[in-house]
């Protein structure tokens, strides 16, 4: 990530799509997974509100590395409302943080297929035990609302070719090698609802689809991230399949603004798809969009057996966004514009 004036103009554009964003002014927001692809962009939006509007938001960024946090948000300090708290979702059974907390955005999770294939136990524990600790914290500290970042993988495999509505659950093979991720995300959502029933805690869930953008991390080996790295280097993009699977791609800035919209306007106990209706496309389509933005080509190669095991088996995981848009949110980055913005921002 490189902060430029153009990037902050893009941030301003998506902030205008968050209904009632001024309600966050003067609040304290705890964000776990704060240096990850999605939540780091949420932090960017909040930091912009503080600098642009003197919003006075206290941003408690929880993560495993202070050095990584301040490297990601270079140029921002406590004077901008940015505070660091050590946190590891796989190691803590009980958490506590100093000071008042009004909202929690819980995004700490292994979201990289290569990692949750390598560390399936840690992945499940982070998504269940780690979430449980945050929910318990929210109850004890009388937090106004906790937002849980789930995943479109909760839908499993569905026979329909239409984008999924929020109740369109399909089949998940619970004994497959990659089942720990979608199954624990399903359990996490049920746990949020259970805390609402038993403890009166206000929770909402979001289900991002396939997120891309300039906040990719070095360890991310998902297809769109690998395509981005190749395009940025001016190299041809190599696909390991025909790329016919239909996905909901969403630029990370649109994803972050959607999260804030649901945090403010979502109905308690409900889940919301995060999807840009102008970016529902195949894997090959996003490869082509990034290659076009870079002036390179797309080539095809055979995947290894190990690579194939980490692939999402769903041929269609596109998502409807009607429920999210009904809150007053809209996306700003259709696929071609999003691809160009990604490369332009990374180039600085």
N, C-alpha and C positions, 0 to 999 in steps of 0.2 A: 504494500500500500504506500502510495505517495500522495500526501495532501497537497492539492492545488486549488486555486481559486475556482477552476471549472468544476472540480469535485464538489466543493461546497455549494456551488450553484445547483448541482444535481441534488444535493442533500436538501436544499431549500425547496426544490420542486416537489420532492416526495413528502416533505413535512407538510406542505400545503394540502396533501391528500389524507392527512390524519385528522379526523373530525374531533374537535374539542381538545387539541393537543395542549392548550394553555392550562388545562386542568392539572397537568403534571408540574406546573411551576411551583417551586417551593417544597416539593416532595422529596422523599428519599427512596431510591430504587436500588435494590440489590439484584445484581445480574451474575449468575453463575455461567461458566463457559465463556467468560467475557472476551477471551482472545480467539475464540473460534470464528468460523466464517460468518455465521449469522449474527451471533450476539455482539461481536466486535463492531458490526455495522449499526446495530441498535445503539451501542455506546456512542458511535460517531454522531448519530442523530441527536442524542441528548446533549453531547458536548457542544454541538452547533447551537442548540437552543440556549445554552448558558452563555456562549460568547456573543451570539447575535441579539438575543432578547433579554440578557441578564436574568435568565429564568430561575436561577438559584436552586437548581436540581442537584441533590447530592447523589452521585453515581458511585455505588459501592461495587467495584469490579472484583469478583471472587474468582480465583484461579490458582494454579499450581506454581506459577513463576512470576515474581515481581518484575524480573528483568524482561521477560517476554511481554508483560503488560505494558511497561513503559517504552519498550521498543516499538510495539504496535501503535501506541498512541503518542508517538514522538512529538514533542512540542506542547503537550497538554500536561498540566500539573494539578495539584490540589487547589490552586487558585481558580481552576476551571471546574471545580467540583468533583474531580476524579480521585477516588480513594481506592486503595488496594486492600484486600483481605485474603489470606491464604485459605485455600479450599481444594479438596480432592474428593470428588463424589464417590470414589471407590474405596476410600479408607475411613471415612467418618460415619459413625452410627448416630451421632448427635452433634449438631452444629449450633454455634452461637456467634453473633456478630455484635460489635459495640454500636451504640447509638440507636436512634429510632429508624425503623424501616416501614415505609408505607406500602410499597409494592415489591414483589419478588418476580423476576423473570428467570425461570430455571431452564437453562439450556445446556448444562454440563452433560455430555454423553459422547460415547464413541459413535460417530456417525460415518466413519470411513469403513467400507466393507473389508478392506485388507486388515484393518485393526480388529474389527469385531469377529473376523474369522480367526485371527491369531490369539485374541484375548476374549473368548466368548463368556467366560465367567465374570471378568471385570465389567464387560458390557452389560450383562444382566444385572449385576449388583448396582452399577451406577444408575441404571434406569428404574430400579425398584427400591433398593435399600437407600441409595443416595437421595432419591426423590422423597422417600418416606421421612428422612431426616429433615429435609427442607419443609415438608408439610407440617411436621411436628414443631419446627421452629416458628412457622407462620402462625400456628395456633397459640403457642406460648407468648409470642410477641404481638398478638392481635393485629397482624398484618391485614390491610384492607383487601388485598387480592393477590393471589399467586397465579401466574400464567405459566403453564407447562408446555414446552416445545416438544411435541410428539413427532410423528412422521407419517407420510402417506403410505408407508409400508404396512401400517395397521390394516389396510384393505386387503392384503394378500392377493391371490389370483382370482380374478373375476371374469366371467365369460362375456360380459358386455363389452362393446367397443365404444360406448359412450363415456364421457368423463364422469367420474364417480361423485355422487352426492355423499353427504356425511354419514349416511346410514347404509352405504353399499358395501357391506363386509363380505369378503370372499374367503377362499380356502388358504390356510397356512399349514404346511407340513411341519408339525411341531418337532419332528425328529430330524429335520434336515440340518446340515452343518451351519447354516446361517440363520436358523430360526430364532436364536436367542434375541436378536435385535427386534424384529417385529412383534414377537410374543411379549417381550418385556415392555415395549412401548404400549401395547394394548393393556397390559396390567397396570402400567403407570397411569393411564387415563382412568381406569376403573378406580385406582387408589385415590385420585383427585376427587372423583365423585363421592367415594366413600367418606373422605374427610369432610365433605360438605354435609353429608347425611348425618354423620356421627358427632362432628364437632362444630358444625355451622360455618366452616371455612369457605370463603368465596374463592372458587377456582374457575379458570377457563383454560381450554386447550387449543393449540394450533397445530395443524398438520401441513408442514411445508412439503412441496413436491421436490423437484430437482433444482437446487439453487446454484446459480453461477454468478460470477462477478469478480471484481478486483480484490476482494478480501480473501481469496483462496490462500490456504496455508501451504508451507513447503511439504508437509507430510501427506497432503491430500492427493490420492491417486484415483479418485473417481474420474469417470470418462470426461466430463466437461472440464475438470481441472487440468487433466493431462492435455486436452485439446487446447486449452488456454495457454499453457506453458509452451507448447509447440508453436502456436501462432505468434506468441510474443517473441520467440526466438527467430521468427521468420522461416521456420521449417514446415514442411508438409505435415499435415495431421494424419496419423496412422490409425485407422479403425480396426478393431479386432473382431468385428462382426459386420453384418450388413446394415445394422443400425435401424431396423424397421420398427423397433419397439416405440410405442407412443408414450410420451411423457409430458408432464406439466413443468416446463422450465420457467423460472422466475428469477429476475435479477435481484441480487442481494439487497439493494436499496429499496426495491418494492417489497421484498420480504420483511425488511426491518420496519417499514412504515405500516405494514399490515399487522405486525405484532403489537405495535403501539395502539393501533386502532382497536384491536380485540381487547387489549388491556383496559382501554377506556370505555369501550362501548359494547363489548361482548356480553352475552347473557350467561350468568353463573351456571356452571355445570355443563356447558355446551362446548362442542369442538367446532373449529372452523378450518376449512381447507384454505391454504395459501397458494393461489394459482393466478397467473396472468392469462386471461382468455386469448390474448394476442401472441402467446408464446407456447401454445399447445402444439407440439411438433414431435418428430422422430429424433432419435439420437443422431442420425445422419444429417438431419436438418441443422442442428446446432453446430455440428462439425463444419458444415458448409458455411454457416453464417460467420463463424470465427475465422475460417480460412479466407473468406471473401474480405473480411475486415483487415486481414493481415496481408492479403495479396498472395496467398499460397494455395496449395491444392490439398485435396483429401485422397488418401490412398488406403488400400485395404490389405490386411494381413491376418493370418490365422492365430487365434488365441491359444495360449497354453491350457492344459487341463486345470492347473491351479487357478488361472485367471477365470476360467469358466465357472468354477465352483463359487466364486464370490459374486457372480452376476445375479441381479434381481430377476427371478424367473418370469415375472409378470410381463406379458406382451403389451398390455395397456395399463398404465397407472396415471392417466390424465385425470384432472380434478375439476369439478365445477367450482366456480367462485361466487355464485349468486348470494350465498348466505353471508359471505364476507363483504361483498359490495353493498349489500342491504344496510350495512352499518354506516355507509357514507364514504367508504374507501374506494380508491381506484388505482390501477397500476399506471406507471409512467413510461416503462421501458419495454416496448415490443422487441422481438428477437433481434432484428438487425441493428436497431439502435443500441440495445443492451450489449451486443457483441462488440460494437465499436467503442462504446463507453468503457467497457472492461479493459480493452487493450490500450486505449488512450490514457486511462488513469494509471495503469501499471507502468506505462512509459514515462509518465510524469511530465 
